Amino acid sequence: MATSGIKGLYIETRDYEATGAFWKSLGFRAVFETGHSGQWLHPTGGPYVFINEQPDPEQPLDTHPILSVSDADGFAPEGPVQWAKRFQNEHWGEAHAMITDPDGRVVALQAPRMKDERET
């Protein structure tokens, strides 16, 4: 299997505090925060929401799904994919990659941390 579905939703904002308050009003709770970013979960389950502040008004705000992959090295989609970034271990303890859909939209992939520390 290539993925096990949507794990989370990445959302950029100009105002982390206001966006966090919005998601809190919808029943989500912060489980991790840095002051400018955070992971929010709903108590009934489902994908998490990861909010990241993008303060540069010149940069467009990004929103994209995060799909769960059980093994970065074993990732095998049924057809070819366009890689925006190959899997690499990240500071938050998972391997992360990015592909694009046929319209150029980003789809993030997260897998358990790879054993080797390869960089791409």
Beta strands, then each sheet from edge to edge (+ up, - down):
strand 1: 6-13
strand 2: 29-33
strand 3: 37-41
strand 4: 48-53
strand 5: 63-68
strand 6: 82-89
strand 7: 94-100
strand 8: 106-112
sheet 1: 2+ 3- 4+ 1+ 5- 8- 7+ 6-
end
